[in-house]
Each structure stands twice: as C-alpha cells, then as structure tokens.
Amino acid sequence: MKELLDPDLIHFAEKLQLPEIVVDTKDMPWVPFDEKTCHFKPVRFDFTTGTWTYLFKIKPNQVLTRHRHTGGNVIGFNLKGQWRYAERDWIAKPGTFIFEPPGDIHTLITEDEEVITLFTLGGSLQYFDEENQIVGQDDIFSVYKKYCDFYLKYGLTMNSNLLGK
C-alpha cells in the first residue's frame, strides 16, 4: 500500500511553516481594552493577515459601543456568562460558537455576570456614535500596542510566542 503522505514533502513543509504556538493564559494579567468595562488576554497576533486572537472579558450589565467589523470575519466561542447583540434574537451562553461575517454591525450587551469569550478577529473594528459617525477604530496594531504599553508600564515580560515567530 502506498503512503498517503510523502516523507520528503512533510520535511519540506516543516521547513517553511510557522512554528506551533502554545500560550498558557492562566497567569497572564488582563490588559485593559477600554477605560473600564473590557479587558483581554492576547493569545496570537498574526501581522501577515491582520488577524488576532484573544480572550475578551466584559463586566456584567454593559452595553458596548455599536461597531462594525471590516476586512475579515469574526469567530467567537463563549466560555463564561451570557451576552447578546441588540440587533439579534440569540443569546451567547457558555459553549456557544459565533461566526460574524465582514461588515456586520452590532451592539454587544452583557447580562448579570462577567463574560469571557475567545475571539479571533480580522480587519478592524469601527465604532459608531448615535449619528452613525465613526468615533474610533481598533485593529491588530492598536490592540498589540495596548498589550505592549500595558506590559511596559508594569515592567512585565511580553510573551514572544504571541507573534508566532
């Protein structure tokens, strides 16, 4: 019987591919995402695609700024608490998988307990005011800068595994 994978091809691919990434988030501090309501623990920044993955923590009973995802989809897996979008009729509970297409606009609302969701995002987040004017934006660079600034401010050692180099 012929082998399905050629060992030479496997070795060739291993020389080209990025290394695997293993990040233990247990002892990582929560980095402020905004002024008071949201924090994150980054697990991956991919500057070649503009995609980042993080644990996102939101305080109970919060309404986040209405926002749009541009340039990439969003994948989420809710781990703790419940949240929903004001514009939708579903509720994300622990164990809920979420897919958001590029261009989706929504307002995230948390329920009576803290929320933690694992998100992978691509592109940028544009924040809107009540008149549909863009009042802010985040992307992989601004989120990575929040991480770097926080770690530098408190003299913490940044995790080089987050960049996958």
C-alpha positions, 0 to 999 in steps of 0.5 A: 500500500502506498503512503498517503503522505510523502516523507520528503514533502512533510520535511519540506513543509516543516521547513517553511511553516510557522512554528506551533504556538502554545500560550498558557493564559492562566497567569497572564494579567488582563490588559485593559481594552477600554477605560473600564468595562473590557479587558483581554488576554492576547493569545496570537497576533498574526501581522501577515493577515491582520488577524488576532486572537484573544480572550475578551472579558466584559463586566456584567450589565454593559452595553458596548459601543455599536461597531462594525467589523471590516476586512475579515470575519469574526469567530467567537466561542463563549466560555463564561456568562451570557451576552447578546447583540441588540440587533439579534434574537440569540443569546451567547451562553457558555459553549456557544460558537459565533461566526460574524461575517465582514461588515456586520454591525452590532451592539454587544450587551452583557447580562448579570455576570462577567463574560469571557469569550475567545475571539479571533478577529480580522480587519478592524473594528469601527465604532459608531456614535448615535449619528452613525459617525465613526468615533474610533477604530481598533485593529491588530496594531492598536490592540498589540500596542495596548498589550505592549504599553500595558506590559511596559508600564508594569515592567512585565515580560511580553510573551514572544510566542504571541507573534508566532515567530 
